[in-house]
Amino acid sequence: MKLSVKTLDGGSAGDIELNDILFGAPLRKDILFRVINWQLANRRAPARAARQRSDVARTGKKMYKQKGTGSARHHNRAAPQFVGGGAAHGPRARTFDQSLNKKIRALGLRTALSAKHAEGKLVVLDNLALGEAKTKTLLAKLAGLGIARGLFIDGDTVNDNFKLACSNLYKVDVMPAMGANVYDIVNHDTLVLTKSAIEKLEARLA
């Protein structure tokens, strides 16, 4: 399948032949769900454990004699009701990491790319070269392309001026091809790929 290539200024830069393996895969919502769930779970920080009564470094000696003081009958200062004592029913150490087969992860990325192409929300640019790091300039160029929000994926590296210009724009993000992932692709309205990004993705997935 062919798709027209545009320049950042809105001009035409010819056509490009898209790989059917990357951009013609059937929509598998179950695969997208599994991959996104795996991504978000692995982003979670591990839960820290509170110090239990046995973890507190305090003496086990009885505080005072059992009777005759007029005070309550206590024993260990590590009890939860005392300042510095162990927590009662506190959180336990826990990690949320999940594992997912590499083939499923690759299939999820191919499905996400194919879904954007099927929806007509895939744009291919010649490159992301921007002369100056000006947000106003970038907004004018995006308006000419008809893009309000989108994820821009470049090749090995990203143009520094483009990266700086879009850093404070809502839902306009840029990343190298190595960082392409299912969640970010699905989470943006438009997917914009450079020719270099398509070459890197084909080498990675096809």
N, C-alpha and C positions, 0 to 999 in steps of 0.2 A: 504494500500500500504506500502511496505517495502523499506527502504533505508539504505545503509551501513553506519556505524558510523566509523569515522576515529579518530586517535589521532593526536595531534599537530605535532608529529614527523613523520607522514605519515603512521603509522601502522594501523591495523584494530582492531576495538573494538566491532565487532559483527554487528547486525542489529537492526533497530528500526521500530516499526509500526507507521506510520503517520496517523493522523486522517483525514478522507476524508472531514470533514466539513471545516477544516483549509487549507488543501493542495489539495483539489479536487474540489474547487468551480469553476464555469464557469467564463470566463474572461468577466468582465463588465467594458469597458473603460469609460462609462459614470459615473459609480460610482467612479472610480479612479480620474477622472477629478474633480468631485464635492468635494471629500475629500481633494485633493491636493490644490484646489482653496481655500477651507476653511482654511487649514493650513497656507498657505502663506498670506492670508488676515489677519489672526489673529496675524501673526508675525509683521505686520506693526505697527510702533509707531504712536500714534495719532498726527495729525497736530496741531501745535500751532497757536493760533490766534494772529495777529498783533493788536496793540492798535489803535483803530479808533479815529476819532476826539473827539467823546464824551467820550472816555476812558482816555484821557490825562488829568492829573491834572494840568491845567493851568488856570489862571484867564480869565474870559470872558469880562473883561474891554476893552474898545476900546484903541488901542495902542497910538494914538494921534489924534488930531482933523482932521476932514475930509478934509479940504482945507487949503491952505496957507503955507504948510510946504515944498512944492516942491517934496514930495515923493508920492509914490503910495498910493491909498486909501485902507488901511487895517483896519481890525476890531479885530479879535481874534488871539492871538498868537498860538492857538492850530491848526491853519490851516496847511495843509500838506506841504506847501512850506517853512515853517520855521523849523529850527533845534529844535528838541524836540517836534514838532507837531505830530499830528496823521497821520497814514499812509492812503493814498488814495487807495481804492480798495485792501486792504491787505488781506491775507489769513484768513479764518474763522476757528474756532475750529472744528475739525472733527475726528471721530474715524472710523476705517475700520473693526471693529469686525463683524463677521458673526456667525450665529447659524446654527447648523446642527444636525439632529436627531441622537441619540446614535446608533440606529440600522443601519443607513447608515454608520456611522463611523466604526462600527464593521464589516459590510459587506465589506467596502473598505479595511480594514486590511486583512481580509480573502482572498479577491481577489488578493491583492498584494503578499501574501504568496503563493497562488496557481499559480500565474503567474510565479514566480521564479522557482517553482517546475516543471511546464510545460516546461519552457525554458531550463531545465537542469542546472540551475545556483544556485541550493540549495545544500549546503554542511552541513553535521551534524558532529560535533566534540564531543568527549567525554567530554572535558573541555578546558579551556584556560589557564591552569596553565603553567607559564613560569618561569624558574629558575632564570633568571637574566633580568634586565631591559635594554637589549641591542638591539638596532635597527638592527644591523648586524645579530644577532642571529635570530631575528624574521623574517627578510627577507629570510634567508636560509630555515627556516621552511615553510614559505609561498610558496617559490619556489618549495619545495618538494611536496606541496599540489596542485601546479598548480594554485595558486591564486596570481594575481598581485594587484588587487584592490577589496575591498569588505567591507561589513558591517558585523561586528561581534556582535552578540547578546548573552549575557550570562543570568544567572538566576537573583537572587536578587541583587547580587553585581558583580563587574568586578574585575578580578585579577589585582592588582596594577602594577606588573611588565609588564604585557601585555599592560595595558593602557599607561604606560610611554613609552614603546618601540615603539608603533605605533603612538605616538602623533605628530611626525613630518613626517609621511608618507602621501603622497598624495592619497586621496580617500581610505584610510584605517581607518575606524572609529569603535569604540566599544561603546556599551551602554548596560544597564541592560534591562531585558525583559519588565519592566514597561514603558520604553521609546520608545518601538517599535512603529513606525508610518509609514504611507503609503509613505510619501514624501522621507524619507531617504532610505526605501527599494527600491523604484523605481529608485532612483538617484544613486544607486551603481550597479556595474556590477554583483557582486556575493553576495549572502546572505549566511552567515555562522551562524548556530545556534548550541548551545550546547544542550545536552540532558536536562539539567536543564531549559534552555530557552523554549524548546518545552513544557515541563510540565507546565510552568507558562503561556504560551500562550494558551494552551488548557484549563487551569482553567479560563482564562480570556475571551476566545471567544467561546469555545465549549459548 
